[in-house]
Amino acid sequence: MDPRILRGGFRIAVLILGAALLIFPFEPAGSAEQIVTVMAAAVGGAFVGGIALLVRLGNAPLPHDSTERKGYNGRSTTEGR
């Protein structure tokens, strides 16, 4: 998937989540506005999680490092002891 689309979606998701979390403390307890704000925060969080999952699944895994590991003293760890 195009990284620009994912970046734009992530920005929108963070905007929704951030706005909901910013407004939440100022809502009256138990009001309809507070419920809508919590729902918006849940949608924003799910959106952030979905985009993170798409990015994680869309990227190829890193190649395995097959180079020989050296110890602190410079000798190979695979040498006989």
PASEBA-1860 file (N, C-alpha, C; in nm, 3 decimals):
! residues 81
1> MDPRILRG> 0.085/-0.118/0.000/0.000/0.000/0.000/0.089/0.124/0.000 ~ 0.041/0.228/-0.063/0.117/0.352/-0.076/0.140/0.415/0.062 ~ 0.264/0.444/0.097/0.292/0.502/0.229/0.227/0.638/0.251 ~ 0.206/0.712/0.145/0.141/0.844/0.161/-0.003/0.830/0.204 ~ -0.071/0.728/0.153/-0.210/0.704/0.195/-0.214/0.663/0.341 ~ -0.123/0.574/0.381/-0.118/0.531/0.520/-0.083/0.647/0.613 ~ 0.009/0.731/0.571/0.048/0.846/0.652/-0.070/0.942/0.670 ~ -0.143/0.966/0.561/-0.261/1.053/0.568/-0.369/0.993/0.658
9> GFRIAVLI> -0.393/0.864/0.644/-0.490/0.797/0.730/-0.450/0.801/0.876 ~ -0.320/0.784/0.902/-0.271/0.789/1.040/-0.290/0.929/1.098 ~ -0.268/1.031/1.018/-0.288/1.169/1.067/-0.434/1.195/1.100 ~ -0.524/1.146/1.015/-0.667/1.162/1.042/-0.706/1.087/1.170 ~ -0.655/0.966/1.185/-0.686/0.886/1.303/-0.636/0.953/1.431 ~ -0.516/1.007/1.427/-0.461/1.076/1.544/-0.541/1.202/1.574 ~ -0.588/1.271/1.470/-0.671/1.390/1.490/-0.802/1.353/1.560 ~ -0.867/1.247/1.514/-0.992/1.203/1.577/-0.969/1.163/1.722
17> LGAALLIF> -0.867/1.080/1.744/-0.837/1.033/1.879/-0.795/1.148/1.971 ~ -0.709/1.236/1.922/-0.663/1.349/2.003/-0.774/1.446/2.039 ~ -0.861/1.475/1.942/-0.972/1.566/1.970/-1.067/1.506/2.072 ~ -1.095/1.377/2.060/-1.184/1.312/2.155/-1.125/1.311/2.296 ~ -0.996/1.282/2.305/-0.932/1.279/2.437/-0.917/1.419/2.496 ~ -0.903/1.518/2.411/-0.892/1.656/2.459/-1.026/1.707/2.512 ~ -1.135/1.671/2.447/-1.268/1.718/2.486/-1.324/1.640/2.605 ~ -1.284/1.515/2.621/-1.343/1.426/2.721/-1.351/1.482/2.863
25> PFEPAGSA> -1.246/1.543/2.916/-1.255/1.591/3.056/-1.356/1.703/3.078 ~ -1.394/1.771/2.972/-1.485/1.885/2.986/-1.631/1.849/2.964 ~ -1.659/1.724/2.937/-1.797/1.679/2.916/-1.863/1.649/3.051 ~ -1.992/1.681/3.066/-2.061/1.647/3.190/-2.072/1.495/3.205 ~ -2.053/1.447/3.326/-2.056/1.303/3.352/-2.195/1.246/3.323 ~ -2.197/1.135/3.249/-2.322/1.067/3.220/-2.405/1.129/3.111 ~ -2.353/1.229/3.042/-2.432/1.295/2.938/-2.414/1.224/2.804 ~ -2.502/1.257/2.711/-2.493/1.199/2.577/-2.365/1.244/2.507
33> EQIVTVMA> -2.321/1.366/2.536/-2.198/1.416/2.475/-2.078/1.333/2.518 ~ -2.076/1.293/2.644/-1.965/1.212/2.693/-1.964/1.075/2.625 ~ -2.080/1.017/2.602/-2.088/0.887/2.536/-2.039/0.898/2.392 ~ -2.079/1.004/2.323/-2.034/1.024/2.185/-1.884/1.047/2.181 ~ -1.829/1.117/2.279/-1.685/1.141/2.284/-1.610/1.011/2.307 ~ -1.660/0.926/2.394/-1.597/0.796/2.419/-1.604/0.710/2.292 ~ -1.717/0.715/2.222/-1.729/0.640/2.097/-1.631/0.692/1.992 ~ -1.614/0.823/1.984/-1.518/0.881/1.889/-1.375/0.840/1.925
41> AAVGGAFV> -1.343/0.836/2.054/-1.210/0.792/2.096/-1.189/0.645/2.061 ~ -1.292/0.563/2.076/-1.281/0.421/2.040/-1.261/0.404/1.890 ~ -1.334/0.480/1.810/-1.318/0.473/1.665/-1.178/0.521/1.625 ~ -1.132/0.629/1.685/-0.998/0.679/1.656/-0.890/0.579/1.696 ~ -0.906/0.516/1.811/-0.809/0.415/1.855/-0.809/0.293/1.765 ~ -0.928/0.250/1.723/-0.936/0.136/1.631/-0.875/0.171/1.495 ~ -0.895/0.295/1.453/-0.838/0.341/1.326/-0.686/0.343/1.334 ~ -0.631/0.393/1.444/-0.485/0.394/1.463/-0.432/0.250/1.463
49> GGIALLVR> -0.501/0.162/1.537/-0.458/0.022/1.543/-0.466/-0.048/1.408 ~ -0.571/-0.019/1.332/-0.585/-0.079/1.200/-0.476/-0.034/1.104 ~ -0.443/0.093/1.109/-0.336/0.143/1.022/-0.202/0.086/1.064 ~ -0.178/0.076/1.194/-0.053/0.016/1.242/-0.043/-0.130/1.197 ~ -0.154/-0.202/1.199/-0.156/-0.340/1.154/-0.129/-0.349/1.004 ~ -0.189/-0.259/0.926/-0.163/-0.257/0.781/-0.016/-0.229/0.750 ~ 0.043/-0.138/0.824/0.184/-0.106/0.803/0.270/-0.226/0.840 ~ 0.238/-0.290/0.950/0.316/-0.405/0.998/0.308/-0.522/0.900
57> LGNAPLPH> 0.188/-0.549/0.848/0.171/-0.661/0.756/0.219/-0.628/0.615 ~ 0.220/-0.501/0.580/0.259/-0.460/0.445/0.408/-0.455/0.421 ~ 0.487/-0.445/0.526/0.631/-0.437/0.510/0.692/-0.576/0.508 ~ 0.793/-0.593/0.423/0.863/-0.720/0.416/0.946/-0.740/0.543 ~ 0.960/-0.863/0.588/1.044/-0.886/0.706/1.190/-0.856/0.676 ~ 1.264/-0.820/0.777/1.406/-0.791/0.760/1.481/-0.919/0.728 ~ 1.586/-0.911/0.646/1.662/-1.032/0.614/1.737/-1.082/0.736 ~ 1.759/-1.212/0.739/1.832/-1.274/0.850/1.979/-1.236/0.841
65> DSTERKGY> 2.037/-1.197/0.952/2.178/-1.158/0.957/2.261/-1.284/0.975 ~ 2.332/-1.323/0.871/2.410/-1.447/0.878/2.559/-1.419/0.898 ~ 2.595/-1.297/0.934/2.736/-1.266/0.954/2.785/-1.330/1.083 ~ 2.914/-1.354/1.088/2.974/-1.419/1.205/2.980/-1.320/1.320 ~ 2.936/-1.362/1.435/2.938/-1.276/1.553/3.076/-1.281/1.618 ~ 3.125/-1.166/1.656/3.254/-1.157/1.723/3.233/-1.119/1.868 ~ 3.313/-1.174/1.955/3.306/-1.141/2.097/3.376/-1.010/2.125 ~ 3.383/-0.974/2.251/3.447/-0.848/2.288/3.596/-0.847/2.260
73> NGRSTTEG> 3.659/-0.963/2.266/3.803/-0.967/2.245/3.840/-0.984/2.098 ~ 3.743/-0.987/2.007/3.772/-0.992/1.865/3.779/-1.132/1.809 ~ 3.781/-1.233/1.895/3.785/-1.371/1.844/3.644/-1.417/1.810 ~ 3.634/-1.507/1.721/3.505/-1.559/1.680/3.447/-1.644/1.792 ~ 3.315/-1.638/1.807/3.249/-1.719/1.909/3.230/-1.863/1.864 ~ 3.259/-1.891/1.736/3.242/-2.027/1.685/3.373/-2.107/1.690 ~ 3.482/-2.044/1.733/3.610/-2.113/1.742/3.608/-2.212/1.858 ~ 3.691/-2.314/1.850/3.701/-2.412/1.958/3.756/-2.348/2.084
81> R> 3.720/-2.402/2.197/3.765/-2.340/2.323/3.866/-2.424/2.391
END
